[in-house]
Amino acid sequence: MSENDREARAFWLAAPGRGEIRAAPLARARPGEVTLRALASGVSRGTETLVFSGRVPESQHEAMRCPFQEGAFPAPIKYGYASVAEVEDGPEALHGKRVFCLYPHQDRYVVPVDAVLPVPQSVPEERAVLAANMETALNALWDGAPRIGDRIAVVGAGVVGALVASLAARLPAARVELIDIDPRRAALAELFGCRFALPAAAQNECDLVFHASGSEAGLATALRLAGFEATVLELSWYGDKRVAAPLGEAFHSRRLTLRASQVGEVATPRRARRLRRDRLALALELLADASYDRLITGRCRLDELPDTMARLATAPDGALCQLVRYP
């Protein structure tokens, strides 16, 4: 590698609502490290657009740090966690391999060997960018612990909601309904083997409800659909937005449980026996299903990401996963 090649380019949030591409020196890999050339990265639209808009509450600045973040909230900051790359330099066993890394949007970078996981041969690089979202969905299923024959509702058919529904639909005799205000999401529900409904037509008396819409109205729908002594699992992160929940209606008489699920820790039922690395490896394996390609609805180059992020934050128009390609 020549000295002229020892430079990387990355997406930075320069100020809330304004992104830019910045150059930075590329360090040489030391023993125990790998040099990676990015192939693709994914925008986790819900979280990353809140970060882009400067909507991370001060109380959550430390909790919301991603593994290789640079800078600090609200800005300037380099943020992201869904990169698929090829190993250029490092241990012989990894050289030339495709790997997944929880790294921001950057074309080349150096990380410790234990920060990467090989991408299975059965998973194309573009689909592999969904690994962080699949990890969130997997953790939610571990938290929710659905049972055979359960009536399950998933409110919000974004990437995480669709992934949750797809996993839940594999449970024998389960009735799974994916609920969204956008009727275009019906095709996803059919693809993943579950029903689709607009909020007003959704079936109630559910045993388990996953909420992933990121909206106050969606949370109200989730609580309405839950049956007696059912659990509503909250997957949405609202940033600094205050959210009102209708806890004065039937919440108490139906003895509902409203619980948070967050991917920062392995779900309690599996924490004693699974590491985060185990969970991410399983998420990558689950992406062998080609139907998940439908969750990628946009592609751009790294140079285009500042404008793309601004559009996703203000006018997403039904976008799911935005893919960033690298030359």
Secondary structure as GFF3:
##gff-version 3
##sequence-region A 1 327
A	DSSP	three_ten_helix	3	5	.	.	.	ID=ss1
A	DSSP	beta_strand	7	15	.	.	.	ID=ss2
A	DSSP	beta_strand	18	25	.	.	.	ID=ss3
A	DSSP	beta_strand	33	43	.	.	.	ID=ss4
A	DSSP	alpha_helix	45	52	.	.	.	ID=ss5
A	DSSP	three_ten_helix	58	60	.	.	.	ID=ss6
A	DSSP	beta_strand	70	71	.	.	.	ID=ss7
A	DSSP	beta_strand	77	78	.	.	.	ID=ss8
A	DSSP	beta_strand	83	89	.	.	.	ID=ss9
A	DSSP	beta_strand	98	101	.	.	.	ID=ss10
A	DSSP	beta_strand	108	112	.	.	.	ID=ss11
A	DSSP	three_ten_helix	113	115	.	.	.	ID=ss12
A	DSSP	beta_strand	116	118	.	.	.	ID=ss13
A	DSSP	alpha_helix	125	128	.	.	.	ID=ss14
A	DSSP	alpha_helix	131	144	.	.	.	ID=ss15
A	DSSP	beta_strand	151	155	.	.	.	ID=ss16
A	DSSP	alpha_helix	159	168	.	.	.	ID=ss17
A	DSSP	beta_strand	175	179	.	.	.	ID=ss18
A	DSSP	three_ten_helix	183	185	.	.	.	ID=ss19
A	DSSP	alpha_helix	186	191	.	.	.	ID=ss20
A	DSSP	beta_strand	195	197	.	.	.	ID=ss21
A	DSSP	three_ten_helix	199	201	.	.	.	ID=ss22
A	DSSP	beta_strand	206	211	.	.	.	ID=ss23
A	DSSP	alpha_helix	216	225	.	.	.	ID=ss24
A	DSSP	beta_strand	226	234	.	.	.	ID=ss25
A	DSSP	beta_strand	257	260	.	.	.	ID=ss26
A	DSSP	three_ten_helix	268	270	.	.	.	ID=ss27
A	DSSP	alpha_helix	276	286	.	.	.	ID=ss28
A	DSSP	three_ten_helix	290	295	.	.	.	ID=ss29
A	DSSP	beta_strand	296	301	.	.	.	ID=ss30
A	DSSP	three_ten_helix	302	304	.	.	.	ID=ss31
A	DSSP	alpha_helix	305	314	.	.	.	ID=ss32
A	DSSP	beta_strand	321	325	.	.	.	ID=ss33
###
